[in-house]
Structure formats: C-alpha cells, structure tokens
C-alpha cells in the first residue's frame, strides 16, 4: 500500500510539472523549447527524488507481508 501511495505522489508531481510547463509555454510562445526543456528536467528530478521513498516503502511493505513488524510513521 505504501508503494502505491509513493507512486501516486510521483505521478501527481509529473502531472503538476507538465501542467506548469504547458501553461508557461502557452503564455510565452517564443521560449517554448526552453520552457519544455526545463519542464522535462523537472520531471526527471521528480522521478529521481521519488526513487528513495519508493524503495523504502517497498522494503516496509515486504517486511510487513513477511510477518515482521514494519516501522510505523510518526504521525
């Protein structure tokens, strides 16, 4: 379940970056190529920053399914 939540967070980040890039490219057509280049770089950063939390969530889910006591969140 934690893995699904983390993947959804990544998907939301990608959608947000795409919408912001699209709005910026629409509002300033002369720099469309540059805006989308930065947008793609931001999307890559979103995915890169999401890898660690997905790996941690996978380990916690795997431990819980194996019968171990997974770590609990603080809050």
C-alpha positions in Angstrom: 0.0 0.0 0.0 2.9 2.4 0.8 4.4 1.8 -2.6 1.2 2.7 -4.3 1.0 6.0 -2.3 4.5 6.9 -3.2 3.9 6.1 -6.9 0.8 8.3 -6.8 2.9 11.1 -5.3 5.3 10.8 -8.2 2.5 10.8 -10.8 1.0 13.9 -9.2 4.4 15.6 -9.3 4.8 14.7 -13.0 1.3 16.0 -13.9 1.9 19.2 -12.0 5.2 19.8 -13.8 3.6 19.1 -17.1 0.7 21.5 -16.4 3.0 24.3 -15.3 5.3 23.8 -18.3 2.3 23.8 -20.7 0.9 27.0 -19.1 4.3 28.7 -19.3 4.9 27.6 -22.9 1.4 28.8 -23.8 2.0 32.2 -22.2 5.4 32.8 -23.7 5.5 31.1 -27.2 8.9 32.4 -28.1 10.6 30.3 -25.4 8.5 27.1 -25.8 11.5 24.9 -26.4 13.4 26.2 -23.5 10.4 26.0 -21.2 9.8 22.4 -22.1 13.5 21.5 -21.7 13.3 22.9 -18.1 10.0 21.1 -17.6 11.4 17.8 -18.7 14.4 18.3 -16.4 12.0 19.0 -13.5 10.0 15.8 -14.3 13.3 13.8 -14.3 14.1 15.4 -10.9 10.7 14.4 -9.6 11.2 10.8 -10.6 14.8 10.8 -9.2 13.6 12.2 -5.9 10.8 9.6 -5.7 13.1 6.5 -6.1 14.3 6.6 -2.5 10.8 6.8 -0.9 9.5 4.1 -3.2 12.4 1.8 -2.2 11.8 2.4 1.5 8.1 1.8 1.1 8.7 -1.4 -0.8 11.0 -2.6 2.0 8.5 -1.8 4.7 5.6 -3.5 2.7 7.8 -6.5 2.1 8.7 -6.8 5.8 5.0 -6.4 6.9 3.9 -9.1 4.4 6.7 -11.4 5.6 5.2 -11.2 9.1 7.7 -8.7 10.5 6.8 -5.6 12.3 7.3 -2.7 9.9 8.3 0.7 11.0 5.5 3.0 11.8 5.2 6.6 10.7 5.4 9.3 13.3 2.0 10.8 12.9 
